[in-house]
Amino acid sequence: MIRLWWLRLCGRMVNLAGLPGMVRECDYASGLGPTSVRVRISPLFTVVTVNGVDVFFYRLTGGIDGIGYAPSCARQEEK
């Protein structure tokens, strides 16, 4: 209980400072439906892909740079 309180306090302080959140690379596929999530990290961007739609986040600010979609890649990931 104290640990959760401490994590929330730290999270609020980080949000107040305007710092972006941290994310690590991973792949996730839902067992309940055709949903897949992939996180990739490059020197400039963190790319989150959900069902073939890429969302590019700036690494330092956390702001969204843009999105992309590759239909052929999305079909290959589903197989």
C-alpha positions, 0 to 999 in steps of 0.5 A: 500500500505504501509502495503504491502511494509512493509510485503515484506521488513520483508519477505526479511529480514527473507529470508536473515536471512535464517529462515524457513517460518511459516505454520499453520495447515489447510485442503483445498479441491479445488472446481475445481478438485480433489485436497486436501491439508492438513497441520499438525504440530508435534514437529519435522516436518511440514507435507504437504499432497497433494492428498495423498503424504506426504512431511515432512519438519524439523520444525526448518530449513524448509528443506525437510526430505523426502516424503511418500505415503499411497494409502489407506489413499488417497482413504479414503480422497477422499470419 
